[in-house]
Amino acid sequence: MIARTIAATLLVTIASSYASPPETSRIKRWNPASAVAEAERDIAAGRIRFAYIGGYVSHAPGLPSDPATLKMLEGYRYRRLEVGPQGCIQDEHSFERAEYARRYNQVMWSHVSKRR
């Protein structure tokens, strides 16, 4: 009986550890200090995309907001990198994600605008 209880407890513990990753891994993924390196790695791999953050309206910080830029982005239909939750409700890490997206997009925009 005790062996079954220990085995069941061990199984539940292992299963629950896979169900929810640690909070630190999610924060580290959107670390603003790594945004430039990750954007350069994506460019080298041919993955041209822009980082979007959530809020009342999902948007890509760090990009010029003039009509010509918006038309270009619309016309080429670049892929999106969703940085964090895209809904209206944001958590305490939303500023870090916004800074990550801004830095990432500036590198990506610099690359794209040179090619045009």
Order of alpha helices (4+ residues) and beta strands (2+ residues): alpha-alpha-alpha-beta-alpha-beta-alpha
